[in-house]
Amino acid sequence: MDIFDLRWDIVWNYRDMFIRGIGVTLILTLSGYFGGIFLGLFLGLGKLSTKKWIYWPCKLYVDLFRGTPMLVQILLIHLAVIPTIFGHSLGYMVSGITALILNCAAYNAEIFRAGIQSIAKGQMEAARSLGLTHNQAMRKVILPQAFRRMIPPLGNEFIALLKDSSLVTVIAAPDILYASKVVAGASFRFWEPYIVAALLYLVLTYGVTKIVTFIEKRFSNSYVPRKAEGREAR
C-alpha cells in the first residue's frame, strides 16, 4: 500500500467512531482547560504570596507537573492514585479529566503569575491609596489589566492541551486517536485513519486559533465596535 492507493471508504465505515472521538476529545479538553484555569489562578496567586507556607506548596506543585511527562501523570492517576483512594477505577473520563486539569493548572499558574507581575507595582499602590483592600485591588484593578496580556498564552495553552489530550488513548479513552488506532488495527491500513486523525486535530486547533484571535482583538485597547465605527463614519 502506498499514498497513491488510499481507500477512504474504510474510514467512512467507522465515521460514527470518529464523531464520538471528536466529542470525547472536546469534553476532555474543555473540562481540563476550565478546571485548569480555576486551579491555576489559585496556584499563580500562591506563587506570588510572601507567606512561605503558601508559596512552597504551590511552587512544588507547579514544578512537579511541569517537570514530568503528561503520559506518566495520566497512567499514575488512572492506575495508582484513583484506585488507591476509591478502591477501584472510576473510568477513563474521570482519570483523563483529572490528569488534564492537574497538568493544565501548573502551566496556567505560570501564565497568571507572569501576567500579574507584568502590571506595574504603582497600580496596586494607587488602588490601595484609594482605600481598596489587597484582595479588592487585585480583583478590580490588577486582574482585569493582566487578563488582557494573558489571552495569547492562555489560548496557546488550550491548543497545546487539545493536542495533548490524545495521550488519554493509553487508558482506552475513545477519542480521535483511539478511533484511528481501531481502524488501523481492523484494516491493517495506516495512511487513511491517521491522516483523518491529523486533519481532525488540525481543524479543531485552527478553529480555536480563530476564536482566540477574535477574543484577543475584542479585549485589546485599540478595539472599536463596528457600530461605533459606523457612527463615526457618518
Salt bridges, closest charged atoms under 4 A:
ASP9 OD2 - ARG7 NH2 3.05
ASP63 OD2 - LYS59 NZ 2.84
GLU110 OE2 - LYS47 NZ 2.90
GLU110 OE1 - ARG113 NH2 3.27
GLU192 OE2 - ARG189 NH2 2.81
